Amino acid sequence: MNQAELKQRTKQFALRIIRLVESLPRNTTATVVGKQLLRSGTSVGANYRANGRAKSRPDFVLKLSIVEEECDESLYWMELLVEADIIKETRLRPLMNEANEILSIIVSSIITARSKVSNRTPMAKRSALPDPKSEISIDPRSAIRDPRSPIPDLTSHELLA
């Protein structure tokens, strides 16, 4: 599935959420849970759309992570609607399946994008080894030492100092 198709799919998901919330009974619990579902469910598509404007790969991952959280939250509110006997699971199951599928796609995309970030992140520009021309001396008792120098013979008393 390409980016345009997923953009459309998340928009359709938001529209289905809107129709669901509009069909909920008019009582306090359904209204409160419905508003939460409306916020998170429509946020999935909105945040996926914003993902297209990511400025860098880490920003891309961050924006996808928001989509992941909102989609998972939408599932939570739908589960509450079912478990509170506000709506039958059979009626909500197709929408919950769609949320799970979108969530799986997003998580997979995050994993792929993170691996690309890790592979592209350059190592520190300087070597971990000290410059032999440097006049900086390294304390042999420190955690960082010149790997070219012999391991100091320290007594246990000196190690505790």
C-alpha positions as CSV (number, residue, x, y, z in Angstrom):
1,M,0.0,0.0,0.0
2,N,1.5,3.3,-1.0
3,Q,1.3,6.6,0.9
4,A,-1.7,8.0,-1.1
5,E,-3.7,4.9,-0.6
6,L,-3.0,4.8,3.2
7,K,-3.9,8.5,3.4
8,Q,-7.3,7.8,1.8
9,R,-7.8,4.7,4.0
10,T,-7.2,6.7,7.2
11,K,-9.5,9.4,5.9
12,Q,-12.2,6.8,5.3
13,F,-11.6,5.4,8.8
14,A,-12.2,8.9,10.2
15,L,-15.5,9.2,8.3
16,R,-16.6,5.8,9.6
17,I,-15.8,6.9,13.1
18,I,-17.9,10.1,12.6
19,R,-20.9,8.0,11.4
20,L,-20.5,5.6,14.3
21,V,-20.4,8.5,16.9
22,E,-23.4,10.1,15.3
23,S,-25.3,6.8,15.7
24,L,-24.5,6.3,19.4
25,P,-27.4,6.6,21.9
26,R,-27.9,10.0,23.5
27,N,-26.8,9.3,27.1
28,T,-24.0,10.6,29.2
29,T,-21.6,7.6,28.9
30,A,-22.1,7.2,25.1
31,T,-21.6,11.0,24.6
32,V,-18.4,11.1,26.7
33,V,-16.9,8.0,25.2
34,G,-18.1,9.0,21.7
35,K,-16.3,12.4,21.9
36,Q,-13.1,10.7,22.9
37,L,-13.4,8.2,20.0
38,L,-14.3,11.0,17.7
39,R,-11.1,12.9,18.7
40,S,-8.7,9.9,18.4
41,G,-10.4,8.3,15.4
42,T,-10.3,11.5,13.3
43,S,-6.8,12.2,14.5
44,V,-5.5,9.1,12.8
45,G,-6.1,10.5,9.4
46,A,-5.1,14.0,10.3
47,N,-1.8,13.0,11.7
48,Y,-1.1,10.6,8.9
49,R,-1.7,13.4,6.5
50,A,0.7,15.6,8.5
51,N,3.3,12.9,8.3
52,G,3.7,13.7,4.6
53,R,5.2,17.0,5.7
54,A,7.9,15.5,7.9
55,K,11.2,17.4,7.7
56,S,13.5,14.5,8.4
57,R,13.4,10.7,8.9
58,P,13.3,11.1,12.7
59,D,10.4,13.6,12.4
60,F,8.7,11.1,10.1
61,V,9.0,8.4,12.8
62,L,7.7,10.8,15.4
63,K,4.7,11.7,13.4
64,L,4.0,8.0,12.6
65,S,4.2,7.3,16.4
66,I,1.4,9.8,17.0
67,V,-0.7,8.0,14.4
68,E,0.0,4.7,16.2
69,E,-1.0,6.2,19.6
70,E,-4.2,7.7,18.2
71,C,-5.2,4.5,16.4
72,D,-4.6,2.4,19.5
73,E,-6.6,4.9,21.6
74,S,-9.4,4.6,19.1
75,L,-9.4,0.8,19.6
76,Y,-9.6,1.4,23.4
77,W,-12.7,3.6,23.1
78,M,-14.4,1.1,20.8
79,E,-13.6,-1.7,23.2
80,L,-15.2,0.4,26.0
81,L,-18.4,0.9,23.9
82,V,-18.7,-2.8,23.4
83,E,-17.9,-3.8,27.0
84,A,-20.2,-1.1,28.4
85,D,-23.0,-2.7,26.3
86,I,-23.5,0.6,24.4
87,I,-23.0,-1.0,21.0
88,K,-22.9,-4.7,19.9
89,E,-19.5,-6.1,19.0
90,T,-20.9,-7.5,15.8
91,R,-21.7,-4.0,14.6
92,L,-18.3,-2.6,15.6
93,R,-16.1,-5.6,14.6
94,P,-15.4,-4.4,11.0
95,L,-14.3,-1.0,12.2
96,M,-12.1,-2.5,14.9
97,N,-10.6,-4.8,12.3
98,E,-9.8,-1.8,10.1
99,A,-8.2,0.0,13.1
100,N,-6.1,-3.1,13.8
101,E,-5.0,-3.3,10.2
102,I,-4.1,0.4,10.0
103,L,-2.2,0.0,13.3
104,S,-0.3,-2.9,12.0
105,I,0.7,-1.0,8.8
106,I,1.8,2.0,10.9
107,V,3.8,-0.1,13.3
108,S,5.5,-1.9,10.4
109,S,6.3,1.5,8.8
110,I,7.8,2.8,12.1
111,I,10.0,-0.3,12.4
112,T,11.2,0.1,8.9
113,A,11.8,3.9,9.2
114,R,13.7,3.4,12.5
115,S,16.0,0.8,11.0
116,K,16.7,3.3,8.2
117,V,17.5,6.0,10.7
118,S,19.8,3.7,12.6
119,N,21.6,2.6,9.4
120,R,22.0,6.2,8.2
121,T,23.0,7.8,11.5
122,P,26.8,8.5,11.1
123,M,29.1,7.6,13.8
124,A,30.7,10.4,15.7
125,K,33.0,12.4,13.5
126,R,35.9,11.8,15.7
127,S,37.4,8.4,16.5
128,A,37.0,6.9,19.9
129,L,40.7,6.6,20.0
130,P,42.7,9.6,21.2
131,D,44.8,11.5,18.8
132,P,48.4,10.5,19.3
133,K,49.5,14.1,18.8
134,S,47.1,15.3,21.6
135,E,48.7,16.5,24.8
136,I,45.6,15.4,26.8
137,S,46.5,12.7,29.3
138,I,43.9,10.1,30.2
139,D,43.6,9.0,33.8
140,P,44.2,5.2,33.8
141,R,41.5,4.9,36.6
142,S,38.8,6.4,34.4
143,A,36.4,4.4,32.4
144,I,37.8,5.8,29.2
145,R,41.5,5.1,28.7
146,D,43.9,5.1,25.8
147,P,43.6,1.5,24.4
148,R,47.3,1.7,23.3
149,S,48.5,2.0,26.9
150,P,49.0,-1.1,29.1
151,I,46.3,-1.9,31.6
152,P,47.5,-0.4,34.9
153,D,48.2,-2.7,37.8
154,L,46.0,-1.3,40.4
155,T,45.4,-2.6,43.9
156,S,41.9,-3.0,45.2
157,H,42.5,0.1,47.4
158,E,43.3,2.2,44.4
159,L,40.2,0.9,42.6
160,L,38.0,2.1,45.4
161,A,39.5,5.5,45.4
